[in-house]
Amino acid sequence: MTPPRLALAAAAALLLVACSPLPPQPAAAPGAPSLRILGTAAIAPGSEWGGSLFGGISGIDSDPASGEFLLISDDRSAHAPARVYTARLALGPAGLAPPRITGVRLLRHASGQPFAGARAPQPGMDVPDGEAVRWLPGGAQFLWTSEGDFARGFGPQLRAAHADGTHARTWALPASFQPAPHGSGPRRNGTLEGLALSPGGATAWLAMELPWRQDGPAARHASAGAPVRITAIELESGRPLRQIAYQPDAAPRPRRLPFGPELNGVSEILSEDAHHLLVLERAYAAGSGFAARLYRIDTRRGSDTLVLPGLRPGNHTPTPKTLVADFAALGLAVDNLEGMTWGAPLAGGACVLVLVSDDNFNPAQATQFIAAEYRPPGGGNAPCGTTEASP
């Protein structure tokens, strides 16, 4: 809980980056899914809220009952303990209004204590790297993921928290999700980046950002690399139900510096309906910046890869994907897009996607919010997804 005086001062310190006019956008191909940018807004780096530095926003979900958005920070430093923010966004005729942060809640370990930061870790407690968040039905609890604390022996985590951030449940993920010696298992900082919830909330889809080490290399410029794994977990039992192989694109641009990252991976997933996911691919190349593409997949298609210890050409069929939008083709310069959720539908029922970026607490970046109209294949209106906070 933030003291009122601190909250007012913090709100005044949230300097907002002005929105620029949206560029002309290409028409969608007949019958294809499409995206149309409605507005953008941003929170400047270095802004404070509730006595801590705001930033590192890696996941977003909406509560249609309250109209608020839930934002998870991946901050592992001394800025503040692991936390979620609440915020309000308004889309009007002039586009997306400046975001308004309304609160912050600390995430707590099963012991009841707030998670410690990387500079003062506690025995038996991981330092979370929060990446995705989804409300469970009823709005009393939300799911959240951590990429893990590999240096201290903690693998990726799927947890549920009560609305106030206190611990509700931890799922035991399959052994294959844990870091392992001899070149197998997930890559550090490349694990549970995406989280989607099925209609009704019985199943959670967990998306790796990068391929498991035994499956092959990550995507780079001119090379798509190996597939990433997206796994369905039955929440009641914790049992894995199905796993599909998703093939990212090659990174669209090469790095311009002699060293530094050059990669592309899955940064978020979102349920459209019972069988379709939207998949956000986010690329970065040192000196060339960020890029993003949005795809749509049918989770019933492609091989079930749960029992495959390694993915090799010929031993599986990746799930086919359909391009929804290349943000570069829409004329929009994107930051480090990591979160995606459904917003309130437009008048007439058209679906609104809301995306958010992680500024990495980097003065050269910002927390970018994007609102876009989504049209499914064949036109018309989609079910607008599975936001689960409302009863």
Summary of the structure (lengths in Angstrom):
residues: 391
radius of gyration: 19.6
end to end distance: 25.1
largest distance: 62.1
contacts: 1363
relative contact order: 0.16
helix: 5%
strand: 42%
